[in-house]
Amino acid sequence: DDGMQDAGGLAGLQAQVDVYGYYGGLRLMRAACKVFADLLLAASLPTVVRRGFRLRYSTTVPRSVGLAGSSALITACLRALFKFHGVTPSELGIREEVMPQVVLNVEANELGISAGLMDRVCQHLGGLVAMD
């Protein structure tokens, strides 16, 4: 048990993470939720737009083999949070093209994962992307 069965919504999760950090196998989801709550707060939107959600994930991407599985999970989590709470990145003052950087910030700033922007751009836009 990682203590996250009932965090008390986004505000509770945000407070828990601020105090206790990230533990357990759900650290990617927790970090994405915490950053989403931070974005809501910074945009002066209520920290609890909708209450009572469960977040589950599954993946067939092997861990730690360089296939960008962590960023894919964070991207999917943020998309689900935006949709569930009925807000868009633009309502939080985030341009659409900046969303890959938000995902990278979850990994780098919240979790200390070394990563680059390329995988996040491809995941956000979908399909193949030519980058220079």
MONORQUI-V627745 format. One record per helix or strand of 3 or more residues. SS is the DSSP state (H for helix, E for strand). FROM is the first residue (numbers start at 1). TO is the last residue. If there is no record, write none. Layout:
<<SS,FROM,TO> <SS,FROM,TO>>
This chain:
<<H,9,20> <H,27,42> <H,69,85> <H,89,92> <H,96,111> <H,118,125>>
